[in-house]
C-alpha cells in the first residue's frame, strides 16, 4: 500500500441553470484526426494538447508527467441511492463509456466487495465523509462547496488506478445533477484535471450550461486514453 495515495479532484461547476442557449453542435470531420468544432477545425496537435491538459497530474496535486488508468474492469457500487432517475442516467453513462473504451469493461455491481469505484449520490455530504472515513479538514472544506468530488488510490509503479470514491451532491435539479454525475464518473477514470479551453466539454471548469452528452472531442480523448 506504500505506493498508493489519495488524490483529490474537486469540481465546482459554473453553469447557467435554465439557459435557453442551444448547446453548440460538434461533428467529426471526414479527415481524421481533425475534429470540427463550432469555432474551428482542431488539429492533432491541439487534440493532443487538450489530452495532456486533462490527464497529466491532478487538480490539487503537482503537474505530473504521469497518466493513470484503470487496468482491470471497473465495477461501480452505488453506496446510498436507489433513485431510479439517477440509476437510469448512470446506466446510460456506463453504456456510452463502454462504447468508447476498448481495454476495460465498466459495469454496475450489487456486490460491494467486488467494487473498485464507489459512488455516492446524496444531499448529505456526511454520508460520503463517513463512508470514506475522511478526516482532513481541508478535504472536507473543499467537499462542502463542491458539486462533486473524486478520491482515489493510485499505484505509481504501474500508473494504475486501484479504486475511486466518487461523490455527487444531489440538488434535485435533475439536469445539473446529471451533468455532475457524468463529469465525476468520467474523471474518476483518469481524467483528473479540468479544462478552461472548451466550455462545452464535460471536463470544462467554465461551463455556461449543463453538459449532458460527450462532445466529439470528449469521445476522442476518452478513446485515446483507453486505446492501449
Number of C-alpha atoms within 10 A of each C-alpha: 7 6 10 16 13 13 18 20 26 24 25 16 20 15 16 13 12 11 11 8 9 7 13 11 11 16 13 16 14 9 8 9 13 17 21 18 18 9 8 8 14 16 14 13 11 13 18 13 11 18 21 17 18 22 25 19 21 21 18 12 12 9 13 10 9 12 20 22 21 21 15 14 13 21 21 26 21 21 19 14 12 11 9 9 11 17 15 12 17 20 14 12 22 19 14 15 20 15 12 17 18 14 16 14 17 18 17 17 16 12 11 14 9 12 20 22 27 25 23 24 26 18 12 14 21 15 16 25 16 10 14 13 10 14 10 9 9 9 16 16 10 17 25 14 13 18 23 27 27 24 22 22 19 23 17 15 8 12 15 18 23 18 23 24 25 26 28 29 23 21 14 11 10 12 16 22 22 22 20 27 27 22 27 26 27 18 23 23 21 25 28 27 24 23 18 14 13 16 18 24 24 25 26 21 20 18 20 17 22 23 23 21 17 20 19 18 24 18 18 17 21 21 18 15 21 17 12 8
